[in-house]
């Protein structure tokens, strides 16, 4: 079975990779929603007080964007 066939197999027409991504996104979203306390954020040259969920959401979005950009770079080779 090739990689393409393995990725296309799945549930309800979705690949296992897509299902795993959706589950991971749901877990991250749940984690963000459950952490709503205010906290101090220190980032290189500045400090800020903000809700923890905002900091977690920005970190998660940064991780998703970095992963997306890195996967695109892999396919360009």
C-alpha positions in Angstrom: 0.0 0.0 0.0 1.5 3.3 -1.0 1.6 6.5 1.1 -1.1 8.0 -1.0 -3.4 5.0 -0.6 -2.8 5.0 3.2 -3.6 8.7 3.5 -6.8 8.4 1.4 -8.2 5.6 3.5 -10.2 6.8 6.5 -13.6 7.4 7.9 -16.4 9.1 6.0 -14.1 10.0 3.2 -11.6 11.8 5.4 -8.0 10.7 5.6 -6.6 9.6 9.0 -4.2 12.5 8.8 -7.2 14.9 8.5 -9.0 13.2 11.3 -5.9 13.4 13.6 -5.5 17.1 12.7 -9.1 17.8 13.6 -8.8 15.9 16.9 -5.6 17.8 17.8 -7.3 21.2 16.9 -10.3 20.3 19.1 -8.0 19.4 22.0 -6.1 22.7 21.6 -9.3 24.6 21.4 -10.6 22.9 24.6 -7.3 23.6 26.4 -7.5 27.3 25.4 -11.2 27.7 26.5 -10.6 26.1 29.9 -7.6 28.4 30.7 -9.1 31.8 31.1 -7.2 33.3 34.0 -5.2 36.6 33.6 -1.4 36.3 33.4 1.8 38.2 32.8 3.4 37.5 29.4 7.1 38.3 28.8 8.3 38.4 25.2 11.8 39.4 24.5 11.5 43.2 24.8 8.1 43.8 26.4 5.8 42.5 29.1 2.0 42.5 29.1 -0.9 41.4 31.2 -3.5 39.5 29.3 -5.9 36.6 29.5 -4.1 33.3 29.4 -6.5 32.0 26.6 -5.3 34.8 24.3 -1.6 33.9 24.8 -2.4 30.2 24.3 -4.4 30.9 21.2 -1.6 33.0 19.7 0.9 30.3 20.5 -1.3 27.6 19.0 -1.9 29.7 15.8 1.9 30.3 15.5 2.5 26.6 15.8 -0.1 25.8 13.1 1.3 28.4 10.8 4.8 27.2 11.3 3.8 23.6 10.6 1.9 24.6 7.5 4.8 26.6 6.1 7.3 23.8 6.9 5.1 21.2 5.2 4.8 23.4 2.1 8.6 23.8 1.9 8.9 20.0 2.0 6.7 19.6 -1.0 8.6 22.2 -3.1 11.7 20.1 -3.1 
